[in-house]
Amino acid sequence: MKKRLIALFGLVLLLAACNENNADEEAQAEKTDREETETAENTYNEEPEAEEAETAGNDGEGLVDMSIPIQQELWHSDKGESYEVHGKLGPIVRDGDLAILPVTLDTDSDLTVGFPSLFNHALSTGEGISTQQGLDIRMIDAQEMTVSHPAVLLLDDHQSQALYTFVGDEFNRMGQYTFGGNHGPARYFGVFAAPETESVHVMFRRLGVMENIPVIDRDELRMLTMEEMEKALEEMESDQDREDVYSQVIPDIEEIIERELNQYSRGPEAFDGNFERIQARVFPIESYRESVETSVSRIDEIEHATLMLSTDVLFEFDSSDLMDEADKELEAAAAELAGAEGGKLEIVGHTDNEGTEDYNQKLSEDRAAAVREKLEELMGLSDFDVAVSGASFHDPITENDTEEGRAQNRRVELHFTPPAEEVEVEMETGAELPEALGEVAAYPESVQTDDGEIEIESIRKIDDLLVGRIRVKSTENAEGEYTALTYGFGNRIGARGWHDNETVGFSQYTAYAPTLIHNNQRYYPLDYYLDPLEGSYAEGWMDQAEEDEEYIIPLAERYMRSPGENGYFTSTVIWPAVSDESVTVDLSVPGNMIDEISENQMERSQPWRITDIPVETEN
C-alpha cells in the first residue's frame, strides 16, 4: 500500500486554513511515494543525512524528515531469542519551557514487546526516588553538560504522574504501547525540559545513546495535534490511511496531560492548567577521576573543580606534619593545579568523626595550612587568591561507621576554577597501566569470568563524551550475571567507587563499575546528583534524614538482568572524552578498598580488563 504522506500534509494545511482564514475546504495534493528511511546498522553508525519528502503545500516547498533512524538487535530473555528493533526518533519539539520527544518503535519479529517494559517503567535503583521519573529515558546536552529526566506532574495527594503518552490505532493503552506480533508500531511522546541547544543526545535503557537529535520549535513543524488527528480521521473515506495519520501526530503538552490523567481515572480537573506543577528536572553532569599512582582524585562540575587528597598518606596519626612520602601526592596535585588559570583556591581540611569537635576542627585547619605551605614551595601560588580553612567532621562524603568510610572522609580538598578547555596533565612516569587484578584481553578479544563472557562492542566519541557499549554473554558456567559490570564482593559500593553504607548512590543493578584508564588516571562513569520532586514524600524523607543524603546517579545502564541460557545483555557506560585514539576499560576493586577486602572477596569481585580499544569518532 502506498503511503499518502502528501495527502496528509494537505489535510494539515486545510485544517489550518479552515481555522484561521476560512479558506476553501478542498486542497490539491500531488501523490508521491514516501521514501523509506534508511536505518543505521546499529546505534553508533555515523549520523544519517536528513531525507527530503516531497510534499505539495501552499508554498510548494518540500519538507525535510528530521527524525533519526533506530535499529538495534536485542535479546528477549523471556523467549530466549534475539530480535531486531527498528523505528525513528525525534525531532524534539520545543514548546515554551517544555519539549516533546517522539519515539516510534517496531519489530518484524513475531515476538510481542512492551515499550514500558523495554525501558523499565518500574525503575527502582536503590536510591528510593527514581521511580518518580517515568521511563528510563534520559536527554543529554553535551554542550551544556546536563542531563534531563522525563517531566513529572505532582498532584495534590503527593502522587506523581510521569508525562508521556502513546498514540496508535488500538482500543486500549496496552495495544498502543505494545509492538511486534500482531500489533502496529508503538508511538511514545515524552515531555522533558526544553533544551537550549539545537541538538541533544538521548540515552535509552538497552538501546544505548542516539546522537544529535534535532530540536525545533513547534510552529516550525507541520504536525497534527490530537484534536486535528480526530478531525483527520473523520474525513477519511476508508481506514487504509490511519497509520499515515498516526505517524504525523505530535500531541501538545495539555493533550498529553489530559490523556494520562484520564487513563488513570484522575480526570483533567487534577491539573487545572497550572504548568508550574510540572517538574522537568535538569541536572549538571559531573566527572570523577582518580590517579592510579597517588591518592589524588578530581571532581569536575560546571565551572568548578575539586581535588581530594587522603590525609592518611600525607600525615601521621594525630599530626599535621607532612610525611616524606607526601611529596609525591602533592606534586601530583600541583600538576593538576598548574592547568588552572589562577583565581580563587580554597584549601579545606576534613576529618572523620572520632574525637571531639574542637580537636577535629584544629586538626583539619592545621593540615590544610600544611598543604598550602608545601604547594607554595612546589609551584608558587601567586596566581591564586588562597583561602585555608577546616571543616572538622561536618562535611563527610560517606558514612563514618566503617573504617573504609572514615578513611574516605579524612581528606584535604582543593577547590578551584578549571580552564574552559581541558588541559592534559602529563605524568613523569609515562603511561604504564596499573597491575591488573583479573583477566586481561586485548580488543577485540573478550574476557572470560564467572559472571559471563565480556566484550567491548564499541567506544564512540560524541562531543566531550565517550560512549561505550559492553556486552555480557552467558556461558556454560554463568548466565551473564549483572555483577559482571558491578562490584560483586558483597560490600555496598556505588558511583565513583565510594563505599555506601546506606542507599546513597548505590544500585546493585547499575553498570557503575567499569572505569576507563588514560594517562595514569582512572575515569569513572559520568554522573549527577538526583534531587527528589519538590513537595513529594521523597523530599520529606531527605529533609528528615539525620545526615545530608545525596543520591549519585551514573550515566550508565541502570537495570541489568540475567538473560538466561545462551543469552546476552548489552550495557551503555558514558565516560568523559580523552585524547587517545585507543583506551583501556578496567573493572577493578576501588583503590581505597584493596587493602581492606579479604582474599575471598577479591576472588568474588571478578575483576577484568580489556586494552587497546579503538575510539570511534564522528565524521
LONU-719731 format. One record per residue (C-alpha): residue number from 1; x, y, z. Coordinates in steps of 0.5 Angstrom, whole numbers. Layout:
REM LONU-719731
ATOM  nr     x     y     z
ATOM NUM     X     Y     Z
...
***
This chain:
REM LONU-719731
ATOM  nr     x     y     z
ATOM   1     0     0     0
ATOM   2     3     7    -2
ATOM   3     3    12     4
ATOM   4    -1    18     3
ATOM   5     4    23     6
ATOM   6     2    28     1
ATOM   7    -5    28     2
ATOM   8    -4    28    10
ATOM   9     0    35    10
ATOM  10    -5    37     5
ATOM  11   -10    36    10
ATOM  12    -6    39    16
ATOM  13    -6    46    11
ATOM  14   -13    45    10
ATOM  15   -15    45    18
ATOM  16   -10    51    19
ATOM  17   -14    55    13
ATOM  18   -21    53    16
ATOM  19   -19    55    23
ATOM  20   -15    62    21
ATOM  21   -17    64    14
ATOM  22   -24    60    13
ATOM  23   -21    58     6
ATOM  24   -23    53     1
ATOM  25   -25    46     4
ATOM  26   -21    43    -1
ATOM  27   -14    42    -2
ATOM  28   -10    39    -8
ATOM  29    -4    35    -7
ATOM  30     0    31   -11
ATOM  31     1    24   -10
ATOM  32     8    21    -9
ATOM  33    11    15    -6
ATOM  34    14    16     1
ATOM  35    21    15     1
ATOM  36    23     9     6
ATOM  37    28    12    12
ATOM  38    35     8    11
ATOM  39    36     5    18
ATOM  40    43     5    21
ATOM  41    47    -1    22
ATOM  42    47     0    30
ATOM  43    46     5    35
ATOM  44    53     8    33
ATOM  45    53     9    26
ATOM  46    55    16    23
ATOM  47    50    21    24
ATOM  48    45    20    18
ATOM  49    43    25    13
ATOM  50    36    28    13
ATOM  51    32    26     8
ATOM  52    27    30     4
ATOM  53    20    28     3
ATOM  54    17    32    -3
ATOM  55    10    35    -1
ATOM  56     5    40    -4
ATOM  57     4    45     0
ATOM  58     1    52    -1
ATOM  59     9    55    -2
ATOM  60    11    49    -6
ATOM  61    17    47    -2
ATOM  62    19    40     1
ATOM  63    19    38     8
ATOM  64    25    35    11
ATOM  65    25    29    15
ATOM  66    29    31    21
ATOM  67    28    24    25
ATOM  68    34    20    27
ATOM  69    33    12    25
ATOM  70    34     7    30
ATOM  71    36     0    29
ATOM  72    38    -5    35
ATOM  73    39   -12    36
ATOM  74    36   -14    43
ATOM  75    36   -21    47
ATOM  76    29   -23    49
ATOM  77    30   -26    56
ATOM  78    23   -29    57
ATOM  79    23   -32    50
ATOM  80    31   -34    50
ATOM  81    32   -31    43
ATOM  82    34   -24    39
ATOM  83    30   -20    35
ATOM  84    31   -13    32
ATOM  85    28    -6    34
ATOM  86    27    -1    29
ATOM  87    24     6    28
ATOM  88    26    13    29
ATOM  89    27    18    34
ATOM  90    25    26    34
ATOM  91    26    31    32
ATOM  92    25    34    39
ATOM  93    19    39    39
ATOM  94    20    45    44
ATOM  95    14    49    46
ATOM  96    16    54    51
ATOM  97    20    52    57
ATOM  98    18    44    56
ATOM  99    19    40    50
ATOM 100    16    33    47
ATOM 101    21    27    45
ATOM 102    17    23    40
ATOM 103    20    16    39
ATOM 104    17    10    35
ATOM 105    19     3    35
ATOM 106    17    -3    32
ATOM 107    20   -10    30
ATOM 108    19   -15    24
ATOM 109    19   -21    30
ATOM 110    13   -25    32
ATOM 111    15   -23    39
ATOM 112    11   -18    43
ATOM 113    15   -13    46
ATOM 114    12    -8    51
ATOM 115    15    -1    51
ATOM 116    15     1    58
ATOM 117    18    -6    60
ATOM 118    24    -5    55
ATOM 119    25     2    58
ATOM 120    23     0    66
ATOM 121    17     3    68
ATOM 122    18     1    75
ATOM 123    25     3    75
ATOM 124    28     2    82
ATOM 125    35     3    83
ATOM 126    36     3    90
ATOM 127    36    11    92
ATOM 128    29    11    93
ATOM 129    27    17    89
ATOM 130    28    15    82
ATOM 131    21    11    81
ATOM 132    18    18    80
ATOM 133    22    20    74
ATOM 134    18    16    69
ATOM 135    21    11    64
ATOM 136    29    10    64
ATOM 137    30    15    58
ATOM 138    35    21    59
ATOM 139    36    27    55
ATOM 140    44    29    55
ATOM 141    46    36    53
ATOM 142    53    35    52
ATOM 143    55    43    50
ATOM 144    52    45    57
ATOM 145    54    38    60
ATOM 146    47    37    63
ATOM 147    42    31    64
ATOM 148    35    32    64
ATOM 149    29    27    67
ATOM 150    22    26    64
ATOM 151    18    31    67
ATOM 152    13    30    72
ATOM 153     6    33    75
ATOM 154     6    33    82
ATOM 155    -1    32    84
ATOM 156    -5    35    91
ATOM 157    -5    28    94
ATOM 158     3    28    93
ATOM 159     2    23    88
ATOM 160     6    24    81
ATOM 161     4    23    74
ATOM 162    10    22    69
ATOM 163     8    26    63
ATOM 164     8    21    57
ATOM 165     3    18    53
ATOM 166     2    13    47
ATOM 167    -2    14    40
ATOM 168    -4     9    36
ATOM 169   -10     5    33
ATOM 170   -12     1    39
ATOM 171   -17     0    43
ATOM 172   -13     0    50
ATOM 173    -7     3    53
ATOM 174    -3    -4    52
ATOM 175    -5    -4    45
ATOM 176    -2     3    44
ATOM 177     5     2    48
ATOM 178     6    -6    45
ATOM 179     9    -7    39
ATOM 180    11   -13    35
ATOM 181     7   -20    34
ATOM 182     0   -17    31
ATOM 183     1   -10    34
ATOM 184     3    -4    30
ATOM 185     9     1    32
ATOM 186     9     4    39
ATOM 187     9    11    39
ATOM 188    11    15    45
ATOM 189    11    22    47
ATOM 190    15    24    53
ATOM 191    16    31    56
ATOM 192    22    34    58
ATOM 193    25    41    60
ATOM 194    26    45    53
ATOM 195    34    44    51
ATOM 196    37    51    50
ATOM 197    42    48    44
ATOM 198    40    46    37
ATOM 199    41    38    38
ATOM 200    42    34    44
ATOM 201    43    26    45
ATOM 202    38    21    48
ATOM 203    40    15    53
ATOM 204    36     9    53
ATOM 205    36     3    57
ATOM 206    38    -2    53
ATOM 207    38     1    46
ATOM 208    44     6    48
ATOM 209    45    13    46
ATOM 210    42    16    40
ATOM 211    46    22    38
ATOM 212    45    29    35
ATOM 213    37    29    35
ATOM 214    35    36    32
ATOM 215    31    41    37
ATOM 216    26    45    33
ATOM 217    20    50    35
ATOM 218    13    47    35
ATOM 219    11    53    30
ATOM 220    17    50    25
ATOM 221    14    43    24
ATOM 222     7    42    21
ATOM 223     5    36    25
ATOM 224    -2    34    28
ATOM 225    -5    35    35
ATOM 226    -9    30    38
ATOM 227   -15    35    36
ATOM 228   -13    35    29
ATOM 229   -12    28    29
ATOM 230   -19    27    31
ATOM 231   -22    31    25
ATOM 232   -17    28    20
ATOM 233   -20    21    22
ATOM 234   -27    23    21
ATOM 235   -25    26    14
ATOM 236   -22    19    12
ATOM 237   -26    15     7
ATOM 238   -23     9     9
ATOM 239   -19     6    14
ATOM 240   -13     5    10
ATOM 241    -9    11    11
ATOM 242   -10    11    19
ATOM 243    -3     9    20
ATOM 244    -1    15    16
ATOM 245    -5    20    20
ATOM 246    -2    17    27
ATOM 247     5    18    24
ATOM 248     4    25    23
ATOM 249     2    27    30
ATOM 250     5    30    36
ATOM 251     1    32    42
ATOM 252     1    38    45
ATOM 253     3    39    53
ATOM 254    -4    39    55
ATOM 255    -6    34    51
ATOM 256    -1    29    54
ATOM 257    -3    31    61
ATOM 258   -11    30    60
ATOM 259   -10    23    56
ATOM 260    -5    21    62
ATOM 261   -10    23    68
ATOM 262   -16    20    64
ATOM 263   -12    14    63
ATOM 264   -11    13    71
ATOM 265   -18    16    72
ATOM 266   -16    22    76
ATOM 267   -19    27    71
ATOM 268   -17    33    68
ATOM 269   -19    37    74
ATOM 270   -13    35    77
ATOM 271    -9    39    73
ATOM 272   -13    46    72
ATOM 273    -8    48    67
ATOM 274    -2    50    72
ATOM 275     4    49    69
ATOM 276     8    51    75
ATOM 277     6    44    78
ATOM 278    10    41    72
ATOM 279    17    39    75
ATOM 280    22    38    69
ATOM 281    29    37    72
ATOM 282    35    38    69
ATOM 283    42    36    73
ATOM 284    49    38    72
ATOM 285    54    33    70
ATOM 286    60    32    74
ATOM 287    66    28    72
ATOM 288    70    24    78
ATOM 289    77    21    77
ATOM 290    83    18    81
ATOM 291    90    18    80
ATOM 292    93    11    79
ATOM 293    99    12    83
ATOM 294    97    17    88
ATOM 295    91    19    93
ATOM 296    89    25    89
ATOM 297    82    25    86
ATOM 298    79    30    82
ATOM 299    71    32    81
ATOM 300    70    37    75
ATOM 301    63    40    76
ATOM 302    61    46    71
ATOM 303    66    52    72
ATOM 304    68    48    79
ATOM 305    74    43    80
ATOM 306    76    40    87
ATOM 307    82    36    88
ATOM 308    82    31    94
ATOM 309    88    28    98
ATOM 310    88    23   103
ATOM 311    91    25   109
ATOM 312    93    18   111
ATOM 313    98    19   106
ATOM 314   100    26   108
ATOM 315   100    26   115
ATOM 316   102    21   121
ATOM 317    96    20   126
ATOM 318    94    26   130
ATOM 319   100    30   127
ATOM 320   100    36   122
ATOM 321   107    35   120
ATOM 322   107    32   113
ATOM 323   111    26   112
ATOM 324   117    25   107
ATOM 325   112    21   102
ATOM 326   107    26   102
ATOM 327   112    30    97
ATOM 328   109    25    91
ATOM 329   102    26    93
ATOM 330   103    34    93
ATOM 331   107    34    87
ATOM 332   101    31    83
ATOM 333    96    36    86
ATOM 334   101    41    84
ATOM 335   101    38    77
ATOM 336    93    39    77
ATOM 337    93    46    79
ATOM 338    98    48    74
ATOM 339    93    47    69
ATOM 340    88    52    72
ATOM 341    88    60    70
ATOM 342    89    62    77
ATOM 343    83    65    81
ATOM 344    81    63    88
ATOM 345    84    57    91
ATOM 346    80    54    97
ATOM 347    84    49   101
ATOM 348    80    46   106
ATOM 349    82    40   111
ATOM 350    77    35   113
ATOM 351    77    29   119
ATOM 352    73    23   121
ATOM 353    68    24   127
ATOM 354    73    20   132
ATOM 355    74    25   138
ATOM 356    71    32   140
ATOM 357    69    37   135
ATOM 358    74    42   138
ATOM 359    80    37   137
ATOM 360    78    36   130
ATOM 361    77    43   128
ATOM 362    84    45   130
ATOM 363    87    39   126
ATOM 364    83    40   120
ATOM 365    86    47   120
ATOM 366    93    45   121
ATOM 367    93    40   116
ATOM 368    90    45   111
ATOM 369    95    50   113
ATOM 370   101    45   112
ATOM 371    98    43   105
ATOM 372    98    50   103
ATOM 373   106    51   105
ATOM 374   108    45   101
ATOM 375   104    47    95
ATOM 376   107    54    95
ATOM 377   114    51    95
ATOM 378   113    47    90
ATOM 379   109    51    85
ATOM 380   108    58    88
ATOM 381   101    60    89
ATOM 382   102    68    87
ATOM 383    97    67    81
ATOM 384    91    65    86
ATOM 385    87    68    92
ATOM 386    88    63    97
ATOM 387    84    61   103
ATOM 388    85    56   108
ATOM 389    80    53   113
ATOM 390    78    47   117
ATOM 391    71    43   117
ATOM 392    72    38   122
ATOM 393    68    32   121
ATOM 394    62    37   119
ATOM 395    62    35   111
ATOM 396    63    28   110
ATOM 397    63    25   103
ATOM 398    60    18   106
ATOM 399    58    15   113
ATOM 400    63    15   119
ATOM 401    61     8   122
ATOM 402    66     4   118
ATOM 403    74     4   117
ATOM 404    73     5   110
ATOM 405    68    11   110
ATOM 406    72    14   116
ATOM 407    79    14   111
ATOM 408    75    17   105
ATOM 409    73    23   110
ATOM 410    80    24   112
ATOM 411    82    29   107
ATOM 412    84    35   104
ATOM 413    80    39    99
ATOM 414    83    44    94
ATOM 415    77    48    90
ATOM 416    79    52    84
ATOM 417    76    54    77
ATOM 418    79    50    72
ATOM 419    80    53    65
ATOM 420    75    53    59
ATOM 421    79    48    55
ATOM 422    81    41    59
ATOM 423    89    42    60
ATOM 424    92    35    59
ATOM 425    96    33    65
ATOM 426   103    29    64
ATOM 427   106    25    69
ATOM 428   113    24    69
ATOM 429   112    16    70
ATOM 430   109    15    63
ATOM 431   103    11    61
ATOM 432   104     5    64
ATOM 433    98     1    66
ATOM 434    97    -1    74
ATOM 435    97    -8    75
ATOM 436    91   -12    73
ATOM 437    87   -16    79
ATOM 438    84   -20    74
ATOM 439    83   -23    67
ATOM 440    86   -19    61
ATOM 441    85   -19    54
ATOM 442    87   -14    48
ATOM 443    81   -12    44
ATOM 444    77   -15    40
ATOM 445    78   -21    44
ATOM 446    74   -22    50
ATOM 447    75   -24    58
ATOM 448    72   -30    61
ATOM 449    70   -29    68
ATOM 450    65   -33    73
ATOM 451    60   -28    71
ATOM 452    60   -29    64
ATOM 453    64   -27    57
ATOM 454    65   -20    57
ATOM 455    67   -16    51
ATOM 456    67    -9    48
ATOM 457    62    -7    43
ATOM 458    65     0    41
ATOM 459    67     6    45
ATOM 460    65    12    41
ATOM 461    67    20    42
ATOM 462    61    24    42
ATOM 463    63    31    43
ATOM 464    66    31    50
ATOM 465    63    24    52
ATOM 466    66    17    51
ATOM 467    60    13    50
ATOM 468    62     5    51
ATOM 469    57    -1    49
ATOM 470    59    -7    53
ATOM 471    56   -14    52
ATOM 472    56   -19    57
ATOM 473    54   -26    54
ATOM 474    52   -33    58
ATOM 475    57   -38    58
ATOM 476    57   -46    60
ATOM 477    58   -43    68
ATOM 478    55   -37    68
ATOM 479    48   -34    65
ATOM 480    51   -27    64
ATOM 481    50   -24    71
ATOM 482    50   -17    72
ATOM 483    55   -17    77
ATOM 484    60   -17    71
ATOM 485    59   -10    71
ATOM 486    59    -8    78
ATOM 487    63   -10    85
ATOM 488    61   -17    87
ATOM 489    65   -18    93
ATOM 490    59   -16    98
ATOM 491    60    -9   100
ATOM 492    55    -4    98
ATOM 493    60     1    93
ATOM 494    56     6    89
ATOM 495    58    11    84
ATOM 496    65    13    84
ATOM 497    67     7    87
ATOM 498    65    10    94
ATOM 499    63     6   100
ATOM 500    56     7   101
ATOM 501    53     4   108
ATOM 502    46     6   107
ATOM 503    43     7   100
ATOM 504    46    14    97
ATOM 505    49    13    90
ATOM 506    48     5    91
ATOM 507    45     1    86
ATOM 508    47    -7    85
ATOM 509    44    -7    78
ATOM 510    47    -1    75
ATOM 511    54    -1    71
ATOM 512    58     4    75
ATOM 513    64     0    76
ATOM 514    67     0    69
ATOM 515    73     5    69
ATOM 516    77     8    63
ATOM 517    84     9    64
ATOM 518    88    14    61
ATOM 519    95    18    62
ATOM 520    95    15    69
ATOM 521    88    17    71
ATOM 522    82    12    73
ATOM 523    76    16    70
ATOM 524    69    13    73
ATOM 525    63    14    69
ATOM 526    60    21    69
ATOM 527    55    22    74
ATOM 528    50    27    77
ATOM 529    46    28    84
ATOM 530    39    27    83
ATOM 531    34    31    87
ATOM 532    27    29    89
ATOM 533    21    32    87
ATOM 534    19    38    90
ATOM 535    13    37    95
ATOM 536    14    30    94
ATOM 537    14    24   100
ATOM 538    22    23    98
ATOM 539    23    30    99
ATOM 540    21    29   106
ATOM 541    25    23   107
ATOM 542    31    27   106
ATOM 543    29    33   110
ATOM 544    28    28   116
ATOM 545    35    25   115
ATOM 546    40    25   121
ATOM 547    45    27   116
ATOM 548    45    30   109
ATOM 549    44    25   104
ATOM 550    46    26    96
ATOM 551    44    21    91
ATOM 552    49    20    86
ATOM 553    47    17    79
ATOM 554    52    15    74
ATOM 555    51    16    66
ATOM 556    51     8    65
ATOM 557    46     2    65
ATOM 558    41     2    71
ATOM 559    38    -4    71
ATOM 560    41   -10    68
ATOM 561    38   -17    69
ATOM 562    41   -24    67
ATOM 563    39   -26    60
ATOM 564    38   -33    62
ATOM 565    42   -39    58
ATOM 566    45   -37    51
ATOM 567    43   -30    52
ATOM 568    47   -23    53
ATOM 569    45   -16    55
ATOM 570    49   -10    53
ATOM 571    50    -4    57
ATOM 572    52     3    56
ATOM 573    57     7    60
ATOM 574    59    14    59
ATOM 575    66    17    61
ATOM 576    69    24    60
ATOM 577    73    24    53
ATOM 578    80    23    53
ATOM 579    85    25    47
ATOM 580    88    18    46
ATOM 581    86    14    40
ATOM 582    85     8    44
ATOM 583    83     7    51
ATOM 584    83     1    57
ATOM 585    77    -1    60
ATOM 586    78    -4    67
ATOM 587    74    -7    73
ATOM 588    78    -7    79
ATOM 589    77    -6    86
ATOM 590    76     1    89
ATOM 591    83     4    91
ATOM 592    81     5    98
ATOM 593    79    -2    99
ATOM 594    84    -6    96
ATOM 595    88    -7   103
ATOM 596    81    -8   107
ATOM 597    78   -14   103
ATOM 598    79   -21   104
ATOM 599    82   -26    99
ATOM 600    75   -29    98
ATOM 601    72   -22    97
ATOM 602    78   -21    92
ATOM 603    76   -27    88
ATOM 604    69   -26    88
ATOM 605    70   -19    85
ATOM 606    72   -22    79
ATOM 607    76   -16    76
ATOM 608    78   -16    69
ATOM 609    81   -11    64
ATOM 610    81   -10    56
ATOM 611    86    -6    53
ATOM 612    87    -3    46
ATOM 613    80    -1    45
ATOM 614    80     4    39
ATOM 615    76    10    40
ATOM 616    71    12    34
ATOM 617    70    19    32
ATOM 618    64    23    29
ATOM 619    66    24    21
***
